[in-house]
């Protein structure tokens, strides 16, 4: 299989802001002072780890201009619901300047994880795999970076006894270049559902105008046996009926911490308010829960 997708084209866009803001809230909960268990973080589609927004691939689409540039410009300006996310952005950029470097999900995770935690990053693309190794080389958190299929690796890790006493956070963020990926992902979650004890799993997905399969994937996930705690949070263009292609994105989270679920409405409202442009882009959001 030829791997053509490079996340650098989309780095710092609105979809990244949504995904990483939610991820930061989840990871902050599991690494807080009250969290006594060590954490295992698994990133199944890790990418390169960090991205320059003013050189290389990111300059082609410049999605950051309608994403992170609307949120952060050298100083933290949003409400407390985004302060943790903005604090991590500030670690990679000079004060009082525009965002030039955007961290990928691996570096968001390493920024909040502790030295007794562990991380597994999977990336199949050879160039991004090598960049990821370089970008994580100074980590104080034990990290394994593998050029292997992340969904298969996830199944092995959740079934193993090695991390039995750990809390676990999983991020699944495929490219969805092929429609079959939606079904492959939902089947993978079905296969490991019985091993989800102490595991919070965040699944990013694109909202597409074409018959891509994302709605079918969500329906499959919501009908997994014994899956009683999930939240589906999405953000989309208000005039999506007139758009083509991708008009929004969402994060389907299995077993989210209660505090994260309770803050989700505030988080989405803050994002949509800060990402809107006068007389141009406006976002709406959806939020659905299932808790028993």
C-alpha positions, 0 to 999 in steps of 0.5 A: 500500500502506498502511503500518501497522506501527510498531516503537515498539510492540515496542521493547526487547522480547526480540526486539529484544534478540536481534537487536541483541545479534547485530548489535552483535557483527557490527558490532564485528568489522568496526569493530575496530582490526584491521579495515583496510577501511571498512564499508558498513552497509545497514539495509533496514527502519530504523524511527525510529532510537530509541524512548521506552519510557515514552511513546507507542506503547511504553506500549501493549504494554510489551514492554521489561519482559520484554526490555531491562529484564531485561538492563539497569537503569542498570549493566552486569550481564551477562557479556562476551558482552553487554557491547558491547550494554549499553555502547551502551544506556548511551549513551542512558540516565542512569546508575543508572536504568531504560532510558527510551530504546531505540536502534533498529538505525541508532543501534546501528550508528552507535554503533560505526561509524567516520568513514570508514565509510558507512551506508544506511538505508531506511524507507518509513513517512513518519512513521518516515522523518522521525523517522529523519532527525532521530535521525541528524542529528548522526551523524559517519558518512556516512549516506544515509536513503532513503524507498525499498524497502530490498530493492530498494536492497540489490540496487542497492548490492551490484551497484554498484562504488562500495563494491567495497573495503568490507566490508559488513554488512546487516540485513534486519528486515521487519514480516512483516505479509504472508505474502508478505514471507517469499517476497519476502525469500528471493527477494531474497537469491537474486537477489544471492547472487553479490554477497555477497563481503565481505558479512555479512547478518543476517535477523531473523524471527519464530517464529509458531504460524500458517502464516506462511511463516518455516520455508519462508523459512529452508529457501529461504535454506539451499538457496541455491547456493554459500551455505556459511557461515551460522548460524541462531540463535533464542530461543523460549518454553519453553512455546511449544506452549501459546502463540498468535501469535509465540512467539519470534524468530531471526536467520539470518546469512549469512557471519558472522565466525568469532569471532561464530559461535563466541560465539553459543552463549554469547550465547544462553545468557546471553540466555535466563538473563537474560530468564527470570522466576521461575515465569513466562517461560522461554526455550530457544534453537536454534543451527544452523551450516553451514560448509564 
